[in-house]
Amino acid sequence: MSSYRRPRTAGATIFFTVALQQRGATLLCDEVQILREAVAVTRHERPFGIDAWVVLPDHMHCLWTLPSGDADFATRWRLIKARFSRRLAPGMRRASHILRQERGVWQRRFWEHHIRNEEDFAAHQQYCWFNPVKHGLVERAEDWPFSSVHRAIAEGRFATDGPTSARVQCPG
């Protein structure tokens, strides 16, 4: 069995990519309200800051900041994924899913990257917001409904320049 060595930095800012087991599915957008509720309940129990988030049909990217003194992002993801999955019919399950009592909705692992500096933060925040454009889902980042870019626009941290581009205004 694989042994993953994850950094354990309290108060870290971390970029994540989390995917459904069935790539090409539309489940995350179809059931975005269930996902939002799973995140809200988890944040209430185990707070964390959301710096950016985009939900795509079969995966999502997000940028979190953990509270000082807390490095446990893995438990937060376990809770979010479990709460979301319990509200859905089981997906395609292999014997290993049945053995582990998994519903076959998510890929088991997720990808994480600890943010190193302000430039790294800005690059990953922009990656979240522009991912729907990259995947050809919309022409402009602000046209995708399942993105924290709308909060950034309201706060004046994201300025639109034209029909196909936008610029992020980094703090500082």
PyMOL commands that set and color helices and strands:
alter all, ss='L'
color gray80, all
select helices_A, chain A and resi 27-30+32-45+73-86+95-99+118-134+141-143+149-154
alter helices_A, ss='H'
color red, helices_A
select strands_A, chain A and resi 13-19+49-55+59-65+111-114+158-160+166-168
alter strands_A, ss='S'
color yellow, strands_A
deselect
rebuild
show_as cartoon
